[in-house]
Amino acid sequence: MRNYIIQRILWIFVILFSTLTITFVLLKSAPEYPPAKTEDKDVWLEQQVTSGYYLREYYAVDDEDAMAEVARIRIEYVDKINKTVFIVNPIQDSTVIKVFYRVPIVEQYLKWGYNVLTEWDWGLSTRIRANTPAFSIIAERIPLTLSLNMLILFFYIPFGFFFGILAALKKDTVIDNLMQVFIMFFLSLPSLVFILLLIIIFSYKMDNFLPSLFPIIEREVGWALAKGFVIPVVAGGLPAVAGFTRMLRAELSEVLTSEFVLLAKTKGLSHQQAVLRHAIRNSLVPMIPIIIGSFAGLLSGSFILEKVYSIPGVGLVTLRALTQSAYDYNVLMSSSAFYGVIALVTILIVDLSYGFIDPRIRMGAKR
């Protein structure tokens, strides 16, 4: 088991490294969109030079040879101007023209990786919050995103267990048929539509019984803040309840017809005792890893909830960093690292849980 865990942790680093490498290359292959205003554009480009992503050259406006060189650059790089080559005219009392050249992506990546590994420097934000460490922007939003998804998890698990067990025990009855309608409805209803329906009903139709947008954390506390979680938790939780109910019903229905349950009944156990002591316990073996793994799925699904309900979490800031003409590469890389670590650690926990839940499974055992 120890060797297996070490091996899997090493694979986490390998996969995370590969994922971040691909993400970096794809992001840097997209067009650059520096600010339109000259002063802001100059600040942005100087920041890129500091990060090691651009090179810079100065040309004095009162030097004829320098101006001739600038004119040559404009002609030679006509297809790359404002793409990978940027020319900034003199600002205020300055007497120089600045020419910025973007360095190759490989060099950018090596510089970025060196900063992360040696100084834990993920770069500065250029758009979300200019000149602020990108990872700190993500880190300060992680508690809210995790809180939202943990609340959804704690909401859907009890209801999923209850409805799943009820549907299996009442299979092919009116109750089971109603459960199937519930399951099909919420599995087929898009999260975007569902949360909008909840906002319309509980905010607009009921005179702001629940807020239509997530409360401002700096201003609201207590119950006023707690009310802001109701709509996103229900919107994210009910579809999860439907999915969990469907899986638990199928698993428990199969276990109820298995030979060991019938054997338990023949030994004198009542139907209720056989179900509680044997059927439910055995049906949970494949369900526990599903519950653990669903957390990563909830995190990815919370993008929609955070965007529509204006929840200032990691998902919302990531979507803002992806806005066209306002890419914030360093924030996107920090966000990718966060989601990547959560997903990979969750997968590791799921794999390890099999060995603890089912004693017949031995992780990493030799033949």
C-alpha positions in Angstrom: 0.0 0.0 0.0 2.8 2.4 0.9 4.6 1.9 -2.4 1.3 2.3 -4.3 0.6 5.6 -2.5 4.1 6.9 -3.3 3.7 5.9 -6.9 0.3 7.6 -7.3 1.6 10.8 -5.7 4.5 10.9 -8.2 2.0 10.4 -11.0 0.0 13.4 -9.6 3.0 15.6 -10.1 3.7 14.2 -13.6 0.1 14.7 -14.7 -0.2 18.1 -13.1 3.1 19.1 -14.8 1.8 17.9 -18.2 -1.6 19.6 -17.7 -0.1 23.0 -16.8 2.4 22.7 -19.7 -0.4 22.2 -22.2 -2.5 24.9 -20.7 0.4 27.4 -20.8 1.2 26.7 -24.4 -2.4 27.0 -25.5 -2.9 30.2 -23.5 0.3 31.8 -24.9 -0.7 30.7 -28.4 -3.8 32.9 -28.2 -3.6 36.6 -29.3 -2.3 39.1 -26.8 -4.6 42.0 -25.9 -2.7 44.7 -24.0 -4.7 47.8 -22.8 -5.7 50.2 -25.6 -4.6 53.3 -23.6 -1.0 54.1 -24.3 0.0 54.6 -20.6 -1.7 51.4 -19.5 -0.3 49.5 -22.5 3.2 50.6 -21.6 2.8 49.5 -17.9 1.4 46.1 -19.1 4.3 45.5 -21.5 6.9 46.6 -18.9 5.4 44.0 -16.6 5.7 41.4 -19.3 9.4 42.3 -19.7 9.9 41.9 -15.9 8.2 38.5 -16.1 10.6 37.4 -18.8 8.0 37.1 -21.6 9.1 40.1 -23.7 12.3 41.9 -24.7 12.5 45.7 -25.0 14.5 48.2 -27.0 14.6 52.0 -26.8 14.9 54.4 -29.7 15.4 58.2 -29.2 13.0 60.4 -31.1 15.7 63.0 -31.8 18.1 60.4 -33.4 17.6 60.0 -37.1 19.2 56.6 -37.3 16.9 55.4 -34.4 13.8 56.7 -36.2 14.9 55.0 -39.4 15.3 51.8 -37.5 11.8 52.1 -36.0 10.4 52.7 -39.6 12.3 49.6 -40.7 10.7 47.6 -37.9 7.3 48.8 -38.8 7.8 47.6 -42.4 9.6 44.3 -41.5 7.1 43.3 -38.8 4.0 44.7 -40.4 2.1 41.4 -39.9 3.3 41.1 -36.3 2.6 44.6 -35.1 0.2 44.5 -32.1 0.4 40.7 -32.1 3.9 39.8 -31.0 5.6 43.1 -31.6 4.4 46.3 -30.0 5.5 49.8 -30.5 4.8 52.4 -27.8 5.2 56.1 -28.6 6.7 58.5 -26.1 4.6 59.0 -23.0 4.3 62.5 -21.4 7.9 63.9 -21.1 9.6 60.8 -22.5 11.8 61.1 -25.6 12.1 57.5 -26.5 10.0 55.0 -28.5 9.8 51.6 -27.0 9.7 48.4 -29.1 8.6 45.2 -27.4 9.3 41.7 -28.8 7.6 38.6 -27.4 10.1 35.9 -26.7 9.4 32.3 -27.9 6.8 30.3 -25.9 9.4 27.8 -24.8 11.5 30.5 -23.2 8.5 32.0 -21.6 7.5 28.6 -20.1 11.0 27.9 -18.8 11.0 31.3 -17.1 7.5 30.8 -15.7 8.4 27.3 -14.4 11.6 28.5 -12.8 9.8 31.3 -10.9 7.1 28.8 -9.7 9.5 26.2 -8.5 12.1 28.4 -6.9 10.1 31.3 -5.5 6.5 30.1 -5.7 5.9 33.1 -8.0 2.9 32.5 -10.3 3.3 36.0 -11.8 1.3 39.1 -11.3 -2.3 39.7 -12.5 -2.6 42.0 -15.5 -6.4 42.5 -15.7 -8.3 41.1 -12.8 -6.3 43.1 -10.2 -3.3 44.6 -11.9 0.1 44.1 -10.2 -1.4 41.7 -7.6 0.1 38.2 -7.2 -2.1 35.9 -9.3 -2.0 33.0 -6.9 -3.2 35.2 -4.0 -6.2 36.2 -6.1 -7.1 32.6 -6.4 -6.2 31.7 -2.9 -8.5 34.2 -1.3 -11.5 32.8 -3.3 -10.8 29.1 -2.5 -12.6 29.1 0.9 -15.8 30.4 -0.7 -15.7 27.9 -3.6 -14.9 25.0 -1.3 -17.7 26.0 1.2 -20.3 26.2 -1.6 -19.4 22.8 -2.9 -19.2 21.2 0.5 -22.7 22.5 1.3 -23.9 21.0 -1.9 -22.2 17.7 -1.0 -23.8 17.6 2.5 -27.2 18.6 1.0 -27.4 15.9 -1.7 -25.9 12.9 0.2 -28.7 12.5 2.8 -31.5 13.0 0.3 -29.8 10.8 -2.3 -29.5 8.0 0.3 -33.1 8.4 1.4 -34.6 8.5 -2.1 -32.3 5.8 -3.5 -33.1 3.3 -0.7 -36.8 4.2 -0.8 -36.9 3.7 -4.6 -35.2 0.4 -4.4 -37.4 -1.0 -1.6 -40.5 0.2 -3.4 -39.4 -0.9 -6.8 -42.1 -1.0 -9.5 -44.6 0.8 -7.3 -46.2 4.2 -7.5 -43.5 5.6 -5.3 -40.7 4.2 -7.5 -42.4 5.6 -10.6 -42.6 9.1 -9.0 -38.9 8.8 -8.2 -38.2 8.0 -11.8 -40.0 11.1 -12.9 -38.1 13.2 -10.4 -34.8 11.7 -11.6 -35.5 12.2 -15.3 -36.7 15.8 -14.7 -33.6 17.0 -12.8 -31.1 15.0 -14.8 -32.4 16.6 -18.0 -32.8 20.1 -16.6 -29.7 22.2 -17.4 -28.2 23.9 -14.3 -28.3 27.3 -16.0 -32.0 27.0 -16.6 -32.7 25.6 -13.1 -30.9 28.3 -11.2 -32.6 31.0 -13.3 -36.0 29.4 -12.5 -35.1 29.5 -8.8 -34.1 33.1 -9.0 -37.3 34.1 -10.8 -39.5 32.2 -8.3 -37.9 32.9 -5.0 -36.5 36.4 -5.7 -38.7 38.1 -8.2 -42.1 36.4 -7.7 -41.7 36.3 -3.9 -40.5 39.8 -3.3 -36.9 39.0 -2.7 -37.6 36.2 -0.2 -34.1 35.0 -1.3 -31.5 37.3 -2.8 -31.3 37.4 -6.6 -27.5 37.7 -6.4 -25.0 36.5 -3.9 -24.7 39.0 -1.0 -21.5 41.1 -0.8 -19.4 39.3 1.8 -17.9 42.5 3.2 -21.3 43.9 4.0 -23.5 41.0 5.0 -23.1 38.5 7.9 -25.1 35.9 9.6 -28.5 34.9 8.2 -28.4 37.5 5.4 -25.2 35.9 4.1 -26.5 32.4 4.7 -29.6 33.1 2.5 -27.2 33.7 -0.4 -26.2 30.0 -0.3 -29.7 28.6 -0.6 -30.4 29.1 -4.3 -26.9 27.9 -5.5 -26.9 24.9 -3.1 -30.4 23.8 -4.2 -29.5 24.4 -7.9 -26.4 22.3 -7.6 -27.8 19.8 -5.2 -31.0 18.6 -6.7 -29.5 17.3 -9.9 -26.9 15.6 -7.8 -29.6 14.0 -5.7 -31.3 12.7 -8.8 -28.1 11.2 -10.1 -27.2 9.6 -6.8 -30.7 8.3 -6.3 -30.6 6.6 -9.7 -27.2 4.9 -9.1 -28.1 3.8 -5.5 -31.5 2.4 -6.7 -29.8 0.4 -9.4 -27.1 -0.9 -7.1 -29.4 -1.8 -4.2 -32.0 -3.4 -6.4 -29.3 -5.7 -7.7 -28.1 -6.5 -4.2 -31.6 -7.3 -3.0 -31.9 -10.1 -5.5 -28.5 -11.5 -4.8 -28.0 -15.0 -3.2 -26.5 -13.8 0.1 -29.6 -11.7 0.9 -31.8 -14.7 0.1 -29.5 -16.8 2.3 -29.8 -14.3 5.1 -33.6 -14.6 5.0 -33.5 -18.4 5.0 -31.5 -18.2 8.2 -34.3 -16.4 9.9 -33.6 -12.7 9.3 -36.7 -10.6 8.5 -36.8 -8.6 5.3 -35.9 -5.4 7.2 -33.0 -7.0 9.0 -31.6 -8.5 5.7 -31.8 -5.2 4.0 -30.3 -3.1 6.9 -27.5 -5.6 7.8 -26.5 -6.9 4.4 -28.1 -5.3 1.4 -27.5 -1.6 2.1 -24.1 -2.3 3.5 -22.9 -4.1 0.4 -24.5 -1.6 -2.0 -22.5 1.2 -0.4 -19.2 -0.3 -1.4 -19.3 1.2 -5.0 -21.2 4.3 -3.8 -18.6 5.7 -1.4 -16.0 6.3 -4.1 -18.7 7.9 -6.3 -19.5 10.3 -3.4 -15.8 11.2 -3.0 -15.3 11.6 -6.8 -18.4 13.7 -7.2 -16.7 16.5 -5.3 -14.4 17.2 -8.2 -17.4 17.2 -10.5 -19.2 19.7 -8.3 -16.3 22.0 -8.4 -16.3 22.1 -12.2 -20.0 22.5 -12.3 -19.9 25.5 -9.9 -18.6 27.6 -12.8 -22.2 28.2 -13.9 -23.5 28.8 -10.4 -20.8 31.3 -9.6 -21.2 33.1 -12.9 -25.0 33.4 -12.9 -25.4 34.1 -9.2 -22.3 36.4 -9.0 -20.6 34.3 -6.3 -17.0 35.7 -6.0 -15.3 32.3 -6.1 -12.6 30.7 -8.1 -14.9 29.8 -11.0 -16.1 33.4 -11.4 -12.6 34.9 -11.4 -11.5 32.2 -13.9 -14.3 33.1 -16.3 -13.4 36.8 -16.0 -9.8 36.0 -16.8 -10.9 34.2 -19.9 -12.8 37.3 -21.2 -11.9 38.1 -24.8 -9.5 41.0 -25.1 -8.8 40.8 -21.4 -6.9 37.5 -20.9 -5.1 37.3 -17.6 -2.7 34.4 -18.2 -1.2 34.2 -14.7 -4.6 34.1 -13.0 -5.7 31.3 -15.5 -2.5 29.3 -14.7 -3.1 29.6 -11.0 -6.7 28.6 -11.4 -5.7 25.6 -13.6 -3.3 24.5 -10.9 -6.0 24.7 -8.2 -8.6 22.7 -10.2 -5.9 20.2 -11.3 -4.7 19.5 -7.8 -8.3 19.1 -6.5 -9.2 16.6 -9.3 -6.0 14.6 -9.0 -6.1 14.4 -5.2 -9.7 13.4 -5.3 -8.9 10.6 -7.8 -6.2 9.4 -5.4 -8.6 9.3 -2.5 -11.1 7.4 -4.5 -8.6 4.8 -5.5 -7.4 4.4 -1.9 -11.0 4.2 -0.6 -11.6 1.0 -2.5 -9.0 -0.8 -0.4 -10.5 0.5 2.9 -14.1 -0.1 2.0 -13.8 -3.5 0.4 -11.2 -5.8 2.2 -11.0 -8.0 -0.8 -9.2 -5.3 -2.7 -5.5 -4.7 -2.0 -4.0 -1.7 -3.7 -0.6 -2.3 -5.3 -0.5 -6.0 -4.3 1.8 -8.3 -6.2 0.5 -11.5 -7.8 
